[in-house]
Amino acid sequence: MKGKKDGVGIRAGQALWARDYRVAAAVLLGITCGVIWASLHPHGFFTSSKTASQTNFQGRGSQGQPSDGHVLLLEAKVSVLQSELVKLKTENKNLLLIKQQMQVAEQERDAARKQLLELGPPRKAGPWGTAKSLRTNQAVLPDESVNPDLAKLLQDVAINKELIVGISNNNVRSMLQVWFESIQRVGVTNYLVVALDDEIAQFCKDHKVPVYRRDATISKAQANTGDNHAISGLKFHLLREFLVLGYSVLLSDVDILYFQNPFSYLQRDCDVESMTDGYDNATAYGYDDVSDDQSMGWARYAHTMRIWVFNSGLFYIRPTVPSIELLDRVTDRLSKEKAWDQAVFNEELFYPSHPGYEGLHASRRVLDYLLFLNSKMVFKILRKQGNFAQYKPVTIHVNYHPDKYDRMVALIDYFVNGKTDALDRFPDGSEWPSNASR
Ligand SMILES: *[C@@H]1O[C@H](CO)[C@@H](O)[C@H](O)[C@H]1NC(C)=O
C-alpha cells in the first residue's frame, strides 16, 4: 500500500502509513546519530559533575523516566506532522477527506507537542493560568502479531487509523440493516461489523458491508448468566485487539442512526470520548447535587458530584495504555460478576483510588449531547421544538425506548424521507412496566 501513489487521489490511510514510515526513518536516523556521537564521546554529556547529569534526560532515563528515544520519537513526530500539514494544505483534491485528515493531523500534532513538553526536563509551573497538564496519552506501538488477519483487514477499512465498529449477531439483523444503511448514506466507509455468527456474516457480505467473522467465545463465568450480559462483556474483550493493533474505534451499538459523519465531531484528546445518557448541561456534564441532613444543623448540607452515565453503546476509544487497561478491567469484572456492562464501564472510569483499590487514570470527554442524541432527548425534548425537522444530529441512539426498531425506522422516515408526522405515534417514554432492557 505504501508509496504506491503520491499526491492527489491518495487514500487517507496511505498518507498516514507513509507518515509512520517517515517517523520510523527519522527515529532510526536519530538513533544512528546518537550511537555515532556516543562512540565519539564515551563519557556522555556531563563529564564534570554528577549532579548535572541528574537534571538531564540521562538522569531521568536512569530513574525509569522517559528516555532519549521517546523524546526523539516525539520530536520527529511533531516535525513530520508539521510538514504533513503543510503538504495537506496545498492539496485540494478529495477535499472532504483531506479536511478530515487535516483535522486529525492537527489534533495529533498538538497532542504530540504536549507529550514532548511533558517528557522534557522538569519545568517550572509558569505564571498563573498557564499550567496545563497532559490528557492526550500517546498511542501504543501497534502489535500486529495479536491478529494478523484483522490487521490486514483494518489496513483496508480504516481511515486515519480509525473506524466505526458494530458487533452483531443474527438476532438483530433488521436493526443492523437500518444501522449500516444510515452509515452508508452519510458517506462513511470506515466501518466494520464484527459478525458473531455465519448468517449475519453472509448478510453483511450480501450487502457489501465490511465484515469480520468472530466467534462469540464466552468465558465460563459468563456462560451461565443466561442473558445478554455475556455478549456485552464480549464487546470490551473484542475491542482490545483493535486497540492493540493501533486503531481508534468508535464503538457503536446497532440501535444507533447516523445523520452526519461522526469523525468530523471528535476531539481525539482523551482516552475515552463518549455519548451521555444526560439530557441537559447539568446531567450530561456534571453538577453539584446537594444532600440535606437536617439533624446536622449548621452542617446540614453535603455536596455530592453527579453526572449521568457515559453510554457504553457509543464511545470513541483511542489506542492508549489507559484505554486498554479500561477494557481489561471491564472484561475481568464482567467475567466474575453478574453486572450491567454500562455500570461497570462507568465505575472503572470514574471511581478514584481508595483503600484497597487503585482507580484508573484515563482521560474522559463527554460528546455534545445536542449532537450525539439519546432517545430521551429526541422524544421527550427536541421533537417538541418547532423546527425539529431541520435539526442536524450526528447520531441518534434509541437507548431509552424498548421499541428500538420501530423508532429507528420512524426517525429515518422523519429526517431522510421528509415524513413530518413519522414520530407522532410514539409516546415520550415507554409503557411501564416493560421488561425490555436497554
Ligand atoms: C450549556 O453549555 C454550553 C457549553 O458547554 C453553553 O454554551 C450553554 O450556554 C449552556 N446552556 C445553558 C442553558 O446553560
The ligand as an ORCA input file, in Angstrom:
! r2SCAN-3c Opt
* xyz 0 1
  C     -24.717     24.655     28.137
  O     -23.318     24.532     27.935
  C     -22.850     25.147     26.761
  C     -21.386     24.852     26.599
  O     -20.933     23.874     27.434
  C     -23.117     26.643     26.815
  O     -22.683     27.244     25.632
  C     -24.597     26.874     27.017
  O     -24.849     28.247     27.183
  C     -25.118     26.107     28.222
  N     -26.553     26.215     28.278
  C     -27.195     26.548     29.376
  C     -28.679     26.596     29.266
  O     -26.642     26.799     30.423
*
